[in-house]
Amino acid sequence: MPKVVIANDHGAVELAVTLTEYLKKMGYEVNHLGTTTEDSVDYPDMALAATTEFKKGGYEFGILLCGTGIGVSISANKVDGIRCALVHNTYTAQMAKRHNDANFIAFGGRVVYREEVEDILDAFIDATFEGERHQRRIDKIMALENRN
């Protein structure tokens, strides 16, 4: 059974429930590390928890959620080896995987999407990394982690 790690702050509790239930229906084992209440939780802590768990291995990908998806995706991208894409629609979700080989995606719990979030998630899951010229670019992105 494929595994996914998901974490959220207080700004995306409902979306976390929606995505967790959807993934389980699709046959995924979901490790939910986020909060289940609207009590304040800091999104960098949620990003660190999920990315640390992901790096232990065995996960297909991760999902991070905060009010906008911005803060949690910025936080995740500070962790070595993580490529988290803030997606907005099916196109950006596909491209996150096809061109950027993203291993995390982020959504905003307070964002109104024009497409169903489940459709956006499906687009990410169904996409395949294209490699070739894109791998060269991924290598350059990952090299930035070691510059300083």
N, C-alpha and C positions, 0 to 999 in steps of 0.2 A: 504494500500500500504506500503510495507516495506521501511524503510529509511536507507540511508547510508550517512555518512559524509566523505568528501574527502578534503585533503589539500595538496598543493605542493609548492615548491619553484621554482625559475627560471630555475632550471636544469631539470624540468619535466613538463613543460607547455603542450607540445604536448601529452604526455602520460596521463595527467590529462583529456584533452579533449577526448581522445580515450576511457578511462575508464568511464568517465561521460556519454558519448553518449551510450556506450554499456550497462551500468546499466539501463539507462532510457528505452532502447529498451526492456530490460528484465522485466520492470515493477517496477523498483525501483524509489523512490523519492530521488534525490541526492542533498545534501546540500554541494555545493562546496565553500570552504573557502580559497582556494589557489589563487595564482596570475595568471593572464592571459597574462602577458608580461614577457619578459626576463630581465626586470630590477631586480637587485639584491634584494633578500628577504632572510632573515635568516631562515633556516629550523627549529631551535628550536622554533621560534615564530609560525610557521605553525603547528608544532606538538602540541604545547600548545593550540592553537586555536581549533584544531580538537578534542583533547582529552577532553578539557573543555566542548565543545558542546556535545560530546558523553555522558559524565557523567550526563548531564541534563536528559537523558533517551529518549527512543523511537527509538533508532537506532539499527539496526541489527548488524552492525559492522562499522569499519572505515578503510579508506585507506590513507596512507601517502606516499608521493613521494618527492624525492630529486634527485640529480644527480646519486648517487649510492644506495640510500635507507638506507645506514648505519647511517648517522648522524641523520636523522629524526626518525629512529627506536630507536636509543639510547636515543634520547630526549624524545620520547613518553614513554619509559619504566621507566623514572624517575617520572612519574605521577602515584599517587596512584590508584590502580585498573586497570591499563592498562597492557595488555600483547600483545605487538606488535612483530610480527614475520617478519623478512626479508626473503621473499620467493624467490626461484630461479627457481622453476619448479613445475609441478603438484604434485609431491611427497612431497616436502617440504610444499606446501600449504595444502595438505590433513593432513599431520602430525601436522601442526600448530594448526589445529582445533581439530583433533581426539585425540591427546595426550596432547596438551598444552592449549586447549580452548582459543586460541588467539582471542581477540576482535578487533584487528587491524592487518592489513598486510601492509608491505612496499615494494615498488618497486623502482628501479632506472631508471630514465628517460634517462640516458646515458649508460645504460647496454644493451648489446645485449643478448637477451634470446634465448635459443634453441627451446623453445616452444612459441606459441602465448600467449601473456599476458592475453588475454581473456580466454584462456583455463586454465591458472594458476588460474585466479580469479574464474572460474567455479568450479575448484577442491576444492577451499577453501569454496565456498558457499555450495556446495553439501555435504561436509564432516559433520559429527556429532561427537560431543565430546563423547568419550567412557566412561568417568567417572571411577568408581572403583579405581584401583591402580593409575590411572592418576590423580584423584581428590586429593589423598593424596599428590602427588607431586605438584599439583597446590597450595594446601594449604601451603606447605612449601615455594614455590616461593613467595606467597603473604605475608607470615610471615616475609620475608626478609625486606619488606618495613618498618616494625615496630621495627627492631632490634636496630637501633641507636636512 
